[in-house]
Every structure is written in C-alpha cells, then in structure tokens.
C-alpha cells in the first residue's frame, strides 16, 4: 500500500470536496516566534504588542 491509500476511510468522506480554512493573518503574525527557534524559518514581520 502507498501513502495515498485511502482504503480505510469511508467512501462518502473521501468524495467530499476539500474546503481549506483561511488563516487569520493577524493571529499568525503575533505567534510567539521563540517557540520556533531552531526551525529554518521565523516570521520577519513578527509584531510584539506591548
């Protein structure tokens, strides 16, 4: 079997259209970037509210 195998999922579920949840850009911009130290990317537009 492959990584794309959906044999264990209900057919009605796998036939549903994909609906992506839009991201809240303000929320994402204000995440504590220290939690991501060591990762290859951090948000250069990080805003700290004082």
mmCIF entry with sequence, helices, sheets and N, C-alpha, C, O atoms, coordinates in Angstrom:
data_MODEL
# 
_entry.id   MODEL 
# 
_entity.id                         1 
_entity.type                       polymer 
_entity.pdbx_number_of_molecules   1 
# 
_entity_poly.entity_id                      1 
_entity_poly.type                           'polypeptide(L)' 
_entity_poly.nstd_linkage                   no 
_entity_poly.nstd_monomer                   no 
_entity_poly.pdbx_seq_one_letter_code       
;(UNK)(UNK)(UNK)(UNK)(UNK)(UNK)(UNK)(UNK)(UNK)(UNK)(UNK)(UNK)(UNK)(UNK)(UNK)(UNK)
(UNK)(UNK)(UNK)(UNK)(UNK)(UNK)(UNK)(UNK)(UNK)(UNK)(UNK)(UNK)(UNK)(UNK)(UNK)(UNK)
(UNK)(UNK)(UNK)(UNK)(UNK)(UNK)(UNK)(UNK)(UNK)(UNK)(UNK)(UNK)(UNK)(UNK)(UNK)(UNK)
(UNK)(UNK)
;
_entity_poly.pdbx_seq_one_letter_code_can   XXXXXXXXXXXXXXXXXXXXXXXXXXXXXXXXXXXXXXXXXXXXXXXXXX 
_entity_poly.pdbx_strand_id                 A 
# 
loop_
_entity_poly_seq.entity_id 
_entity_poly_seq.num 
_entity_poly_seq.mon_id 
_entity_poly_seq.hetero 
1 1  UNK n 
1 2  UNK n 
1 3  UNK n 
1 4  UNK n 
1 5  UNK n 
1 6  UNK n 
1 7  UNK n 
1 8  UNK n 
1 9  UNK n 
1 10 UNK n 
1 11 UNK n 
1 12 UNK n 
1 13 UNK n 
1 14 UNK n 
1 15 UNK n 
1 16 UNK n 
1 17 UNK n 
1 18 UNK n 
1 19 UNK n 
1 20 UNK n 
1 21 UNK n 
1 22 UNK n 
1 23 UNK n 
1 24 UNK n 
1 25 UNK n 
1 26 UNK n 
1 27 UNK n 
1 28 UNK n 
1 29 UNK n 
1 30 UNK n 
1 31 UNK n 
1 32 UNK n 
1 33 UNK n 
1 34 UNK n 
1 35 UNK n 
1 36 UNK n 
1 37 UNK n 
1 38 UNK n 
1 39 UNK n 
1 40 UNK n 
1 41 UNK n 
1 42 UNK n 
1 43 UNK n 
1 44 UNK n 
1 45 UNK n 
1 46 UNK n 
1 47 UNK n 
1 48 UNK n 
1 49 UNK n 
1 50 UNK n 
# 
_struct_asym.id          A 
_struct_asym.entity_id   1 
# 
loop_
_struct_conf.conf_type_id 
_struct_conf.id 
_struct_conf.pdbx_PDB_helix_id 
_struct_conf.beg_label_comp_id 
_struct_conf.beg_label_asym_id 
_struct_conf.beg_label_seq_id 
_struct_conf.pdbx_beg_PDB_ins_code 
_struct_conf.end_label_comp_id 
_struct_conf.end_label_asym_id 
_struct_conf.end_label_seq_id 
_struct_conf.pdbx_end_PDB_ins_code 
_struct_conf.beg_auth_comp_id 
_struct_conf.beg_auth_asym_id 
_struct_conf.beg_auth_seq_id 
_struct_conf.end_auth_comp_id 
_struct_conf.end_auth_asym_id 
_struct_conf.end_auth_seq_id 
_struct_conf.pdbx_PDB_helix_class 
_struct_conf.details 
_struct_conf.pdbx_PDB_helix_length 
HELX_P HELX_P1 AA1 UNK A 11 ? UNK A 14 ? UNK A 11 UNK A 14 1 ? 4 
HELX_P HELX_P2 AA2 UNK A 25 ? UNK A 29 ? UNK A 25 UNK A 29 1 ? 5 
HELX_P HELX_P3 AA3 UNK A 33 ? UNK A 36 ? UNK A 33 UNK A 36 5 ? 4 
# 
_struct_conf_type.id          HELX_P 
_struct_conf_type.criteria    ? 
_struct_conf_type.reference   ? 
# 
loop_
_atom_site.group_PDB 
_atom_site.id 
_atom_site.type_symbol 
_atom_site.label_atom_id 
_atom_site.label_alt_id 
_atom_site.label_comp_id 
_atom_site.label_asym_id 
_atom_site.label_entity_id 
_atom_site.label_seq_id 
_atom_site.pdbx_PDB_ins_code 
_atom_site.Cartn_x 
_atom_site.Cartn_y 
_atom_site.Cartn_z 
_atom_site.occupancy 
_atom_site.B_iso_or_equiv 
_atom_site.pdbx_formal_charge 
_atom_site.auth_seq_id 
_atom_site.auth_comp_id 
_atom_site.auth_asym_id 
_atom_site.auth_atom_id 
_atom_site.pdbx_PDB_model_num 
ATOM 1   N N  . UNK A 1 1  ? 0.833   -1.176 0.000  1.00 0.00 ? 1  UNK A N  1 
ATOM 2   C CA . UNK A 1 1  ? 0.000   0.000  0.000  1.00 0.00 ? 1  UNK A CA 1 
ATOM 3   C C  . UNK A 1 1  ? 0.885   1.249  0.000  1.00 0.00 ? 1  UNK A C  1 
ATOM 4   O O  . UNK A 1 1  ? 2.036   1.216  0.434  1.00 0.00 ? 1  UNK A O  1 
ATOM 5   N N  . UNK A 1 2  ? 0.324   2.332  -0.491 1.00 0.00 ? 2  UNK A N  1 
ATOM 6   C CA . UNK A 1 2  ? 1.091   3.577  -0.587 1.00 0.00 ? 2  UNK A CA 1 
ATOM 7   C C  . UNK A 1 2  ? 0.622   4.591  0.456  1.00 0.00 ? 2  UNK A C  1 
ATOM 8   O O  . UNK A 1 2  ? -0.363  4.365  1.159  1.00 0.00 ? 2  UNK A O  1 
ATOM 9   N N  . UNK A 1 3  ? 1.350   5.726  0.549  1.00 0.00 ? 3  UNK A N  1 
ATOM 10  C CA . UNK A 1 3  ? 0.990   6.798  1.476  1.00 0.00 ? 3  UNK A CA 1 
ATOM 11  C C  . UNK A 1 3  ? -0.351  7.414  1.117  1.00 0.00 ? 3  UNK A C  1 
ATOM 12  O O  . UNK A 1 3  ? -1.023  7.980  1.979  1.00 0.00 ? 3  UNK A O  1 
ATOM 13  N N  . UNK A 1 4  ? -0.741  7.310  -0.131 1.00 0.00 ? 4  UNK A N  1 
ATOM 14  C CA . UNK A 1 4  ? -2.003  7.906  -0.577 1.00 0.00 ? 4  UNK A CA 1 
ATOM 15  C C  . UNK A 1 4  ? -3.185  6.941  -0.487 1.00 0.00 ? 4  UNK A C  1 
ATOM 16  O O  . UNK A 1 4  ? -4.281  7.263  -0.947 1.00 0.00 ? 4  UNK A O  1 
ATOM 17  N N  . UNK A 1 5  ? -2.982  5.797  0.082  1.00 0.00 ? 5  UNK A N  1 
ATOM 18  C CA . UNK A 1 5  ? -4.044  4.800  0.204  1.00 0.00 ? 5  UNK A CA 1 
ATOM 19  C C  . UNK A 1 5  ? -5.134  5.305  1.147  1.00 0.00 ? 5  UNK A C  1 
ATOM 20  O O  . UNK A 1 5  ? -4.849  5.653  2.292  1.00 0.00 ? 5  UNK A O  1 
ATOM 21  N N  . UNK A 1 6  ? -6.359  5.346  0.679  1.00 0.00 ? 6  UNK A N  1 
ATOM 22  C CA . UNK A 1 6  ? -7.482  5.798  1.497  1.00 0.00 ? 6  UNK A CA 1 
ATOM 23  C C  . UNK A 1 6  ? -8.480  4.670  1.744  1.00 0.00 ? 6  UNK A C  1 
ATOM 24  O O  . UNK A 1 6  ? -9.651  4.915  2.033  1.00 0.00 ? 6  UNK A O  1 
ATOM 25  N N  . UNK A 1 7  ? -8.005  3.443  1.628  1.00 0.00 ? 7  UNK A N  1 
ATOM 26  C CA . UNK A 1 7  ? -8.869  2.282  1.766  1.00 0.00 ? 7  UNK A CA 1 
ATOM 27  C C  . UNK A 1 7  ? -9.576  2.170  3.108  1.00 0.00 ? 7  UNK A C  1 
ATOM 28  O O  . UNK A 1 7  ? -10.632 1.544  3.194  1.00 0.00 ? 7  UNK A O  1 
ATOM 29  N N  . UNK A 1 8  ? -9.018  2.763  4.153  1.00 0.00 ? 8  UNK A N  1 
ATOM 30  C CA . UNK A 1 8  ? -9.630  2.664  5.485  1.00 0.00 ? 8  UNK A CA 1 
ATOM 31  C C  . UNK A 1 8  ? -10.587 3.815  5.793  1.00 0.00 ? 8  UNK A C  1 
ATOM 32  O O  . UNK A 1 8  ? -11.150 3.879  6.886  1.00 0.00 ? 8  UNK A O  1 
ATOM 33  N N  . UNK A 1 9  ? -10.774 4.722  4.836  1.00 0.00 ? 9  UNK A N  1 
ATOM 34  C CA . UNK A 1 9  ? -11.689 5.835  5.037  1.00 0.00 ? 9  UNK A CA 1 
ATOM 35  C C  . UNK A 1 9  ? -13.007 5.557  4.335  1.00 0.00 ? 9  UNK A C  1 
ATOM 36  O O  . UNK A 1 9  ? -13.039 4.891  3.300  1.00 0.00 ? 9  UNK A O  1 
ATOM 37  N N  . UNK A 1 10 ? -14.086 6.065  4.897  1.00 0.00 ? 10 UNK A N  1 
ATOM 38  C CA . UNK A 1 10 ? -15.412 5.916  4.322  1.00 0.00 ? 10 UNK A CA 1 
ATOM 39  C C  . UNK A 1 10 ? -15.453 6.594  2.952  1.00 0.00 ? 10 UNK A C  1 
ATOM 40  O O  . UNK A 1 10 ? -14.954 7.709  2.802  1.00 0.00 ? 10 UNK A O  1 
ATOM 41  N N  . UNK A 1 11 ? -16.040 5.937  1.957  1.00 0.00 ? 11 UNK A N  1 
ATOM 42  C CA . UNK A 1 11 ? -16.108 6.474  0.591  1.00 0.00 ? 11 UNK A CA 1 
ATOM 43  C C  . UNK A 1 11 ? -16.840 7.819  0.545  1.00 0.00 ? 11 UNK A C  1 
ATOM 44  O O  . UNK A 1 11 ? -16.472 8.700  -0.231 1.00 0.00 ? 11 UNK A O  1 
ATOM 45  N N  . UNK A 1 12 ? -17.876 7.974  1.376  1.00 0.00 ? 12 UNK A N  1 
ATOM 46  C CA . UNK A 1 12 ? -18.602 9.241  1.401  1.00 0.00 ? 12 UNK A CA 1 
ATOM 47  C C  . UNK A 1 12 ? -17.674 10.378 1.849  1.00 0.00 ? 12 UNK A C  1 
ATOM 48  O O  . UNK A 1 12 ? -17.773 11.494 1.340  1.00 0.00 ? 12 UNK A O  1 
ATOM 49  N N  . UNK A 1 13 ? -16.781 10.099 2.789  1.00 0.00 ? 13 UNK A N  1 
ATOM 50  C CA . UNK A 1 13 ? -15.827 11.093 3.269  1.00 0.00 ? 13 UNK A CA 1 
ATOM 51  C C  . UNK A 1 13 ? -14.802 11.448 2.192  1.00 0.00 ? 13 UNK A C  1 
ATOM 52  O O  . UNK A 1 13 ? -14.503 12.624 1.988  1.00 0.00 ? 13 UNK A O  1 
ATOM 53  N N  . UNK A 1 14 ? -14.268 10.448 1.508  1.00 0.00 ? 14 UNK A N  1 
ATOM 54  C CA . UNK A 1 14 ? -13.223 10.715 0.514  1.00 0.00 ? 14 UNK A CA 1 
ATOM 55  C C  . UNK A 1 14 ? -13.761 11.390 -0.749 1.00 0.00 ? 14 UNK A C  1 
ATOM 56  O O  . UNK A 1 14 ? -12.984 11.945 -1.525 1.00 0.00 ? 14 UNK A O  1 
ATOM 57  N N  . UNK A 1 15 ? -15.068 11.351 -0.962 1.00 0.00 ? 15 UNK A N  1 
ATOM 58  C CA . UNK A 1 15 ? -15.658 12.006 -2.134 1.00 0.00 ? 15 UNK A CA 1 
ATOM 59  C C  . UNK A 1 15 ? -16.020 13.455 -1.865 1.00 0.00 ? 15 UNK A C  1 
ATOM 60  O O  . UNK A 1 15 ? -16.367 14.182 -2.796 1.00 0.00 ? 15 UNK A O  1 
ATOM 61  N N  . UNK A 1 16 ? -15.948 13.894 -0.607 1.00 0.00 ? 16 UNK A N  1 
ATOM 62  C CA . UNK A 1 16 ? -16.305 15.274 -0.260 1.00 0.00 ? 16 UNK A CA 1 
ATOM 63  C C  . UNK A 1 16 ? -15.292 16.255 -0.849 1.00 0.00 ? 16 UNK A C  1 
ATOM 64  O O  . UNK A 1 16 ? -14.104 15.949 -0.952 1.00 0.00 ? 16 UNK A O  1 
ATOM 65  N N  . UNK A 1 17 ? -15.774 17.427 -1.232 1.00 0.00 ? 17 UNK A N  1 
ATOM 66  C CA . UNK A 1 17 ? -14.898 18.475 -1.760 1.00 0.00 ? 17 UNK A CA 1 
ATOM 67  C C  . UNK A 1 17 ? -14.030 19.016 -0.623 1.00 0.00 ? 17 UNK A C  1 
ATOM 68  O O  . UNK A 1 17 ? -14.460 19.079 0.529  1.00 0.00 ? 17 UNK A O  1 
ATOM 69  N N  . UNK A 1 18 ? -12.824 19.397 -0.961 1.00 0.00 ? 18 UNK A N  1 
ATOM 70  C CA . UNK A 1 18 ? -11.899 19.951 0.023  1.00 0.00 ? 18 UNK A CA 1 
ATOM 71  C C  . UNK A 1 18 ? -12.251 21.402 0.293  1.00 0.00 ? 18 UNK A C  1 
ATOM 72  O O  . UNK A 1 18 ? -12.458 22.179 -0.639 1.00 0.00 ? 18 UNK A O  1 
ATOM 73  N N  . UNK A 1 19 ? -12.320 21.772 1.575  1.00 0.00 ? 19 UNK A N  1 
ATOM 74  C CA . UNK A 1 19 ? -12.557 23.163 1.964  1.00 0.00 ? 19 UNK A CA 1 
ATOM 75  C C  . UNK A 1 19 ? -11.433 23.568 2.900  1.00 0.00 ? 19 UNK A C  1 
ATOM 76  O O  . UNK A 1 19 ? -11.365 23.095 4.035  1.00 0.00 ? 19 UNK A O  1 
ATOM 77  N N  . UNK A 1 20 ? -10.553 24.440 2.432  1.00 0.00 ? 20 UNK A N  1 
ATOM 78  C CA . UNK A 1 20 ? -9.446  24.890 3.253  1.00 0.00 ? 20 UNK A CA 1 
ATOM 79  C C  . UNK A 1 20 ? -9.897  26.021 4.166  1.00 0.00 ? 20 UNK A C  1 
ATOM 80  O O  . UNK A 1 20 ? -10.652 26.901 3.752  1.00 0.00 ? 20 UNK A O  1 
ATOM 81  N N  . UNK A 1 21 ? -9.435  25.992 5.398  1.00 0.00 ? 21 UNK A N  1 
ATOM 82  C CA . UNK A 1 21 ? -9.755  27.038 6.354  1.00 0.00 ? 21 UNK A CA 1 
ATOM 83  C C  . UNK A 1 21 ? -8.810  28.211 6.138  1.00 0.00 ? 21 UNK A C  1 
ATOM 84  O O  . UNK A 1 21 ? -7.592  28.036 6.170  1.00 0.00 ? 21 UNK A O  1 
ATOM 85  N N  . UNK A 1 22 ? -9.358  29.408 5.917  1.00 0.00 ? 22 UNK A N  1 
ATOM 86  C CA . UNK A 1 22 ? -8.462  30.557 5.734  1.00 0.00 ? 22 UNK A CA 1 
ATOM 87  C C  . UNK A 1 22 ? -7.737  30.871 7.044  1.00 0.00 ? 22 UNK A C  1 
ATOM 88  O O  . UNK A 1 22 ? -8.300  30.728 8.130  1.00 0.00 ? 22 UNK A O  1 
ATOM 89  N N  . UNK A 1 23 ? -6.493  31.294 6.925  1.00 0.00 ? 23 UNK A N  1 
ATOM 90  C CA . UNK A 1 23 ? -5.720  31.619 8.117  1.00 0.00 ? 23 UNK A CA 1 
ATOM 91  C C  . UNK A 1 23 ? -6.002  33.043 8.551  1.00 0.00 ? 23 UNK A C  1 
ATOM 92  O O  . UNK A 1 23 ? -6.281  33.909 7.722  1.00 0.00 ? 23 UNK A O  1 
ATOM 93  N N  . UNK A 1 24 ? -5.932  33.283 9.832  1.00 0.00 ? 24 UNK A N  1 
ATOM 94  C CA . UNK A 1 24 ? -6.073  34.620 10.391 1.00 0.00 ? 24 UNK A CA 1 
ATOM 95  C C  . UNK A 1 24 ? -4.674  35.226 10.418 1.00 0.00 ? 24 UNK A C  1 
ATOM 96  O O  . UNK A 1 24 ? -3.869  34.904 11.292 1.00 0.00 ? 24 UNK A O  1 
ATOM 97  N N  . UNK A 1 25 ? -4.390  36.095 9.469  1.00 0.00 ? 25 UNK A N  1 
ATOM 98  C CA . UNK A 1 25 ? -3.034  36.628 9.306  1.00 0.00 ? 25 UNK A CA 1 
ATOM 99  C C  . UNK A 1 25 ? -2.551  37.369 10.552 1.00 0.00 ? 25 UNK A C  1 
ATOM 100 O O  . UNK A 1 25 ? -1.375  37.267 10.902 1.00 0.00 ? 25 UNK A O  1 
ATOM 101 N N  . UNK A 1 26 ? -3.422  38.107 11.223 1.00 0.00 ? 26 UNK A N  1 
ATOM 102 C CA . UNK A 1 26 ? -3.024  38.826 12.429 1.00 0.00 ? 26 UNK A CA 1 
ATOM 103 C C  . UNK A 1 26 ? -2.620  37.843 13.532 1.00 0.00 ? 26 UNK A C  1 
ATOM 104 O O  . UNK A 1 26 ? -1.633  38.063 14.235 1.00 0.00 ? 26 UNK A O  1 
ATOM 105 N N  . UNK A 1 27 ? -3.384  36.765 13.679 1.00 0.00 ? 27 UNK A N  1 
ATOM 106 C CA . UNK A 1 27 ? -3.053  35.741 14.668 1.00 0.00 ? 27 UNK A CA 1 
ATOM 107 C C  . UNK A 1 27 ? -1.705  35.106 14.359 1.00 0.00 ? 27 UNK A C  1 
ATOM 108 O O  . UNK A 1 27 ? -0.872  34.948 15.252 1.00 0.00 ? 27 UNK A O  1 
ATOM 109 N N  . UNK A 1 28 ? -1.488  34.745 13.111 1.00 0.00 ? 28 UNK A N  1 
ATOM 110 C CA . UNK A 1 28 ? -0.228  34.116 12.702 1.00 0.00 ? 28 UNK A CA 1 
ATOM 111 C C  . UNK A 1 28 ? 0.946   35.065 12.926 1.00 0.00 ? 28 UNK A C  1 
ATOM 112 O O  . UNK A 1 28 ? 2.004   34.645 13.394 1.00 0.00 ? 28 UNK A O  1 
ATOM 113 N N  . UNK A 1 29 ? 0.762   36.342 12.594 1.00 0.00 ? 29 UNK A N  1 
ATOM 114 C CA . UNK A 1 29 ? 1.846   37.317 12.756 1.00 0.00 ? 29 UNK A CA 1 
ATOM 115 C C  . UNK A 1 29 ? 2.231   37.509 14.220 1.00 0.00 ? 29 UNK A C  1 
ATOM 116 O O  . UNK A 1 29 ? 3.371   37.866 14.519 1.00 0.00 ? 29 UNK A O  1 
ATOM 117 N N  . UNK A 1 30 ? 1.291   37.275 15.132 1.00 0.00 ? 30 UNK A N  1 
ATOM 118 C CA . UNK A 1 30 ? 1.546   37.528 16.544 1.00 0.00 ? 30 UNK A CA 1 
ATOM 119 C C  . UNK A 1 30 ? 1.879   36.282 17.348 1.00 0.00 ? 30 UNK A C  1 
ATOM 120 O O  . UNK A 1 30 ? 1.919   36.343 18.577 1.00 0.00 ? 30 UNK A O  1 
ATOM 121 N N  . UNK A 1 31 ? 2.118   35.165 16.696 1.00 0.00 ? 31 UNK A N  1 
ATOM 122 C CA . UNK A 1 31 ? 2.556   33.964 17.412 1.00 0.00 ? 31 UNK A CA 1 
ATOM 123 C C  . UNK A 1 31 ? 3.931   34.205 18.019 1.00 0.00 ? 31 UNK A C  1 
ATOM 124 O O  . UNK A 1 31 ? 4.759   34.897 17.428 1.00 0.00 ? 31 UNK A O  1 
ATOM 125 N N  . UNK A 1 32 ? 4.173   33.646 19.178 1.00 0.00 ? 32 UNK A N  1 
ATOM 126 C CA . UNK A 1 32 ? 5.475   33.775 19.832 1.00 0.00 ? 32 UNK A CA 1 
ATOM 127 C C  . UNK A 1 32 ? 6.511   33.014 19.016 1.00 0.00 ? 32 UNK A C  1 
ATOM 128 O O  . UNK A 1 32 ? 6.538   31.783 19.023 1.00 0.00 ? 32 UNK A O  1 
ATOM 129 N N  . UNK A 1 33 ? 7.359   33.751 18.318 1.00 0.00 ? 33 UNK A N  1 
ATOM 130 C CA . UNK A 1 33 ? 8.330   33.144 17.419 1.00 0.00 ? 33 UNK A CA 1 
ATOM 131 C C  . UNK A 1 33 ? 9.416   32.366 18.156 1.00 0.00 ? 33 UNK A C  1 
ATOM 132 O O  . UNK A 1 33 ? 10.110  31.555 17.543 1.00 0.00 ? 33 UNK A O  1 
ATOM 133 N N  . UNK A 1 34 ? 9.578   32.598 19.464 1.00 0.00 ? 34 UNK A N  1 
ATOM 134 C CA . UNK A 1 34 ? 10.576  31.847 20.237 1.00 0.00 ? 34 UNK A CA 1 
ATOM 135 C C  . UNK A 1 34 ? 10.274  30.359 20.253 1.00 0.00 ? 34 UNK A C  1 
ATOM 136 O O  . UNK A 1 34 ? 11.180  29.539 20.403 1.00 0.00 ? 34 UNK A O  1 
ATOM 137 N N  . UNK A 1 35 ? 9.002   30.009 20.099 1.00 0.00 ? 35 UNK A N  1 
ATOM 138 C CA . UNK A 1 35 ? 8.610   28.597 20.070 1.00 0.00 ? 35 UNK A CA 1 
ATOM 139 C C  . UNK A 1 35 ? 9.146   27.887 18.826 1.00 0.00 ? 35 UNK A C  1 
ATOM 140 O O  . UNK A 1 35 ? 9.167   26.657 18.768 1.00 0.00 ? 35 UNK A O  1 
ATOM 141 N N  . UNK A 1 36 ? 9.572   28.658 17.842 1.00 0.00 ? 36 UNK A N  1 
ATOM 142 C CA . UNK A 1 36 ? 10.036  28.082 16.584 1.00 0.00 ? 36 UNK A CA 1 
ATOM 143 C C  . UNK A 1 36 ? 11.541  28.174 16.410 1.00 0.00 ? 36 UNK A C  1 
ATOM 144 O O  . UNK A 1 36 ? 12.050  27.905 15.322 1.00 0.00 ? 36 UNK A O  1 
ATOM 145 N N  . UNK A 1 37 ? 12.267  28.549 17.460 1.00 0.00 ? 37 UNK A N  1 
ATOM 146 C CA . UNK A 1 37 ? 13.720  28.631 17.348 1.00 0.00 ? 37 UNK A CA 1 
ATOM 147 C C  . UNK A 1 37 ? 14.278  27.263 16.998 1.00 0.00 ? 37 UNK A C  1 
ATOM 148 O O  . UNK A 1 37 ? 13.830  26.242 17.519 1.00 0.00 ? 37 UNK A O  1 
ATOM 149 N N  . UNK A 1 38 ? 15.248  27.257 16.121 1.00 0.00 ? 38 UNK A N  1 
ATOM 150 C CA . UNK A 1 38 ? 15.820  26.004 15.653 1.00 0.00 ? 38 UNK A CA 1 
ATOM 151 C C  . UNK A 1 38 ? 15.227  25.558 14.324 1.00 0.00 ? 38 UNK A C  1 
ATOM 152 O O  . UNK A 1 38 ? 15.800  24.712 13.637 1.00 0.00 ? 38 UNK A O  1 
ATOM 153 N N  . UNK A 1 39 ? 14.082  26.124 13.961 1.00 0.00 ? 39 UNK A N  1 
ATOM 154 C CA . UNK A 1 39 ? 13.496  25.833 12.665 1.00 0.00 ? 39 UNK A CA 1 
ATOM 155 C C  . UNK A 1 39 ? 14.208  26.694 11.632 1.00 0.00 ? 39 UNK A C  1 
ATOM 156 O O  . UNK A 1 39 ? 14.890  27.652 11.995 1.00 0.00 ? 39 UNK A O  1 
ATOM 157 N N  . UNK A 1 40 ? 14.064  26.373 10.364 1.00 0.00 ? 40 UNK A N  1 
ATOM 158 C CA . UNK A 1 40 ? 14.780  27.090 9.322  1.00 0.00 ? 40 UNK A CA 1 
ATOM 159 C C  . UNK A 1 40 ? 14.104  28.413 8.934  1.00 0.00 ? 40 UNK A C  1 
ATOM 160 O O  . UNK A 1 40 ? 14.671  29.178 8.153  1.00 0.00 ? 40 UNK A O  1 
ATOM 161 N N  . UNK A 1 41 ? 12.911  28.698 9.462  1.00 0.00 ? 41 UNK A N  1 
ATOM 162 C CA . UNK A 1 41 ? 12.218  29.926 9.093  1.00 0.00 ? 41 UNK A CA 1 
ATOM 163 C C  . UNK A 1 41 ? 11.516  30.515 10.314 1.00 0.00 ? 41 UNK A C  1 
ATOM 164 O O  . UNK A 1 41 ? 10.857  29.791 11.060 1.00 0.00 ? 41 UNK A O  1 
ATOM 165 N N  . UNK A 1 42 ? 11.653  31.809 10.519 1.00 0.00 ? 42 UNK A N  1 
ATOM 166 C CA . UNK A 1 42 ? 10.856  32.540 11.501 1.00 0.00 ? 42 UNK A CA 1 
ATOM 167 C C  . UNK A 1 42 ? 10.272  33.757 10.811 1.00 0.00 ? 42 UNK A C  1 
ATOM 168 O O  . UNK A 1 42 ? 10.832  34.239 9.825  1.00 0.00 ? 42 UNK A O  1 
ATOM 169 N N  . UNK A 1 43 ? 9.165   34.257 11.310 1.00 0.00 ? 43 UNK A N  1 
ATOM 170 C CA . UNK A 1 43 ? 8.443   35.361 10.690 1.00 0.00 ? 43 UNK A CA 1 
ATOM 171 C C  . UNK A 1 43 ? 9.210   36.667 10.846 1.00 0.00 ? 43 UNK A C  1 
ATOM 172 O O  . UNK A 1 43 ? 9.358   37.155 11.966 1.00 0.00 ? 43 UNK A O  1 
ATOM 173 N N  . UNK A 1 44 ? 9.706   37.253 9.743  1.00 0.00 ? 44 UNK A N  1 
ATOM 174 C CA . UNK A 1 44 ? 10.439  38.515 9.834  1.00 0.00 ? 44 UNK A CA 1 
ATOM 175 C C  . UNK A 1 44 ? 9.533   39.690 10.170 1.00 0.00 ? 44 UNK A C  1 
ATOM 176 O O  . UNK A 1 44 ? 10.021  40.756 10.545 1.00 0.00 ? 44 UNK A O  1 
ATOM 177 N N  . UNK A 1 45 ? 8.203   39.509 10.039 1.00 0.00 ? 45 UNK A N  1 
ATOM 178 C CA . UNK A 1 45 ? 7.248   40.578 10.324 1.00 0.00 ? 45 UNK A CA 1 
ATOM 179 C C  . UNK A 1 45 ? 6.599   40.411 11.684 1.00 0.00 ? 45 UNK A C  1 
ATOM 180 O O  . UNK A 1 45 ? 5.532   40.971 11.934 1.00 0.00 ? 45 UNK A O  1 
ATOM 181 N N  . UNK A 1 46 ? 7.228   39.647 12.567 1.00 0.00 ? 46 UNK A N  1 
ATOM 182 C CA . UNK A 1 46 ? 6.697   39.385 13.899 1.00 0.00 ? 46 UNK A CA 1 
ATOM 183 C C  . UNK A 1 46 ? 6.447   40.691 14.644 1.00 0.00 ? 46 UNK A C  1 
ATOM 184 O O  . UNK A 1 46 ? 7.323   41.555 14.691 1.00 0.00 ? 46 UNK A O  1 
ATOM 185 N N  . UNK A 1 47 ? 5.252   40.841 15.229 1.00 0.00 ? 47 UNK A N  1 
ATOM 186 C CA . UNK A 1 47 ? 4.886   42.060 15.943 1.00 0.00 ? 47 UNK A CA 1 
ATOM 187 C C  . UNK A 1 47 ? 4.665   41.723 17.406 1.00 0.00 ? 47 UNK A C  1 
ATOM 188 O O  . UNK A 1 47 ? 3.896   40.816 17.725 1.00 0.00 ? 47 UNK A O  1 
ATOM 189 N N  . UNK A 1 48 ? 5.333   42.445 18.300 1.00 0.00 ? 48 UNK A N  1 
ATOM 190 C CA . UNK A 1 48 ? 5.120   42.252 19.732 1.00 0.00 ? 48 UNK A CA 1 
ATOM 191 C C  . UNK A 1 48 ? 4.224   43.375 20.228 1.00 0.00 ? 48 UNK A C  1 
ATOM 192 O O  . UNK A 1 48 ? 4.557   44.550 20.074 1.00 0.00 ? 48 UNK A O  1 
ATOM 193 N N  . UNK A 1 49 ? 3.090   43.022 20.821 1.00 0.00 ? 49 UNK A N  1 
ATOM 194 C CA . UNK A 1 49 ? 2.182   44.014 21.375 1.00 0.00 ? 49 UNK A CA 1 
ATOM 195 C C  . UNK A 1 49 ? 2.619   44.317 22.793 1.00 0.00 ? 49 UNK A C  1 
ATOM 196 O O  . UNK A 1 49 ? 2.759   43.399 23.601 1.00 0.00 ? 49 UNK A O  1 
ATOM 197 N N  . UNK A 1 50 ? 2.838   45.579 23.114 1.00 0.00 ? 50 UNK A N  1 
ATOM 198 C CA . UNK A 1 50 ? 3.289   45.976 24.459 1.00 0.00 ? 50 UNK A CA 1 
ATOM 199 C C  . UNK A 1 50 ? 2.167   46.660 25.198 1.00 0.00 ? 50 UNK A C  1 
ATOM 200 O O  . UNK A 1 50 ? 2.343   47.070 26.346 1.00 0.00 ? 50 UNK A O  1 
# 
